[in-house]
Amino acid sequence: MDDKLNLKKYIRTVNDFPIPGIKFRDITSLIENPEGLIKSCNAFTELTKEFGATIIASIESRGFIFAGPISKDLSLPFVLARKPGKLPNKTYKKDFDLEYGNTSIEIQTNTNIKDTDRVVIVDDLVATGGTAIACAELIHENFNVAKENILILSVIDLPELGGSKKIINDGYKLEVLVSYK
């Protein structure tokens, strides 16, 4: 799937951001357009329903924009995966590399995820796959959710950076709305 919802027209490309040589795919233009945002959220909600999800997890911060409506529409719990120091309780932490650096992500240890849950992880973009895989690994390793019961949803995929292939090779499911080949 390249762009079956015709969303590329809402996504700006910003060259040399955040560092020289990066082509940043800016979803703020998609979010600012009601038609693009509604199409994206409705597609994610349908994919989540088809997967039979019992929990929505999302990655700070742009993923939250899409995960909130899915959680509301399907009456599912919404788990936050955040940058270090942003959550008030004890956390599980996972370090990972980005296309242009490294960082960490955390989920609270008191989060109610069971090993029988089917978890959808929502993010805005898959580049190297580091963020999505870190979140999936946090859930798989710390809450014992089977890899086949984790689906990663992303608005944008940059397949030339290898992240989507890595996610699938690591045993997780992936669905994207727009692919830049």
C-alpha positions in Angstrom: 0.0 0.0 0.0 1.5 3.3 -1.1 -1.2 5.9 -0.4 -4.7 4.3 -0.8 -6.3 7.0 1.3 -4.7 9.8 -0.7 -3.0 11.2 2.4 0.4 12.2 0.9 -1.2 15.5 -0.3 -1.5 16.5 3.4 2.0 15.6 4.4 4.8 18.2 4.0 8.4 17.4 3.5 10.9 19.6 5.3 14.5 19.2 4.1 17.4 19.2 6.6 15.3 18.9 9.7 16.2 18.2 12.5 19.7 17.8 11.1 21.2 18.3 7.6 20.5 15.5 5.2 17.2 14.4 6.8 13.9 14.7 4.9 11.4 15.2 7.7 7.9 14.1 6.9 5.8 16.6 8.7 2.4 15.3 9.8 1.3 18.6 11.3 -0.1 19.6 7.9 -2.1 16.4 8.0 -3.4 17.0 11.5 -4.3 20.6 10.6 -6.6 19.3 7.8 -9.8 17.8 9.2 -10.3 15.5 6.2 -6.8 14.0 6.5 -7.0 13.6 10.2 -10.5 12.0 10.1 -9.4 9.6 7.3 -6.3 8.6 9.3 -8.1 8.1 12.5 -11.0 6.1 10.9 -8.5 3.9 9.1 -6.6 3.2 12.3 -9.9 2.5 14.2 -10.9 -0.1 11.5 -7.5 -1.8 11.5 -7.6 -1.9 15.3 -11.1 -3.4 15.3 -10.0 -6.0 12.7 -7.0 -7.0 14.8 -9.3 -7.5 17.9 -7.2 -5.2 20.1 -7.9 -5.1 23.8 -5.5 -2.2 24.6 -4.1 0.8 22.7 -0.5 1.9 23.4 1.0 5.0 21.9 4.3 6.6 21.6 5.0 10.2 22.6 4.0 12.6 21.3 2.5 12.6 17.8 1.2 9.0 18.2 -1.1 10.3 21.0 -3.0 12.4 18.4 -4.2 9.3 16.6 -4.4 6.8 19.5 -6.9 9.0 21.5 -9.6 8.8 19.0 -9.1 5.0 18.5 -9.3 4.4 22.2 -12.5 6.6 22.5 -14.2 5.0 19.4 -13.5 1.5 20.5 -13.7 2.0 24.3 -10.3 0.6 24.9 -7.7 1.4 27.5 -5.0 3.8 26.4 -1.4 3.2 27.6 1.2 6.0 27.3 4.8 5.2 26.2 6.8 8.3 27.1 10.2 9.8 27.2 12.2 9.3 30.4 11.0 11.3 33.5 7.5 12.1 32.2 5.6 9.3 34.0 4.8 9.6 37.8 5.2 5.9 38.8 8.0 3.4 38.5 8.7 2.5 34.9 10.1 -0.1 32.5 12.6 1.6 30.3 14.0 0.7 26.9 16.9 2.5 25.1 17.0 2.6 21.3 18.6 4.3 18.3 16.9 6.8 16.1 17.8 7.8 12.5 19.7 10.8 14.0 20.5 9.9 17.6 19.4 7.7 20.5 16.9 8.0 23.4 14.7 5.9 25.7 11.0 5.2 26.1 9.2 4.2 29.3 5.9 2.5 30.3 4.7 2.5 33.9 5.1 -0.9 35.7 1.6 -0.5 37.3 0.0 -0.5 33.8 -2.6 -3.1 33.5 -1.5 -5.1 30.5 -2.1 -8.9 30.7 -0.3 -11.6 28.7 -3.6 -12.4 27.0 -4.0 -8.9 25.6 -3.9 -7.9 22.0 -2.0 -4.6 21.9 -2.0 -2.0 19.1 0.9 0.5 19.2 0.3 3.8 17.4 3.0 6.1 16.2 3.3 8.7 13.4 6.2 7.4 11.4 8.4 4.3 10.9 12.0 5.2 9.9 14.6 2.9 11.4 12.0 1.2 13.5 13.7 1.9 16.8 10.9 3.7 18.5 8.2 1.2 17.6 10.3 -1.8 18.3 11.4 -0.4 21.7 7.7 0.0 22.6 6.8 -3.4 21.4 9.7 -5.0 23.2 8.7 -3.2 26.5 5.3 -4.8 26.2 6.5 -8.2 25.1 9.4 -8.5 27.6 7.7 -6.9 30.6 4.1 -7.8 30.3 4.6 -11.1 28.4 2.4 -10.3 25.5 3.2 -12.6 22.5 4.8 -10.8 19.5 2.0 -12.0 17.3 -0.5 -10.2 19.6 1.2 -6.8 19.0 0.3 -4.7 16.0 2.1 -1.5 15.2 0.1 1.2 13.3 1.9 4.1 11.7 0.8 7.0 9.5 4.0 7.0 7.5 6.6 4.4 6.5 10.0 5.2 5.1 10.9 1.7 3.9 14.3 2.7 2.5 15.5 3.1 6.1 14.7 -0.5 6.9 12.4 0.0 10.0 9.3 -1.7 8.6 11.3 -4.7 7.5 13.0 -5.0 10.9 9.6 -4.7 12.7 8.2 -7.6 10.6 11.5 -9.7 10.9 11.3 -9.2 14.7 7.9 -10.9 14.7 5.6 -8.0 15.1 2.7 -7.0 12.8 2.7 -3.7 11.0 0.2 -1.6 9.1 0.9 1.8 7.6 -1.3 4.4 5.8 1.4 6.0 3.6 4.6 4.7 2.3 7.4 6.8 0.7 9.3 4.6 -1.6 
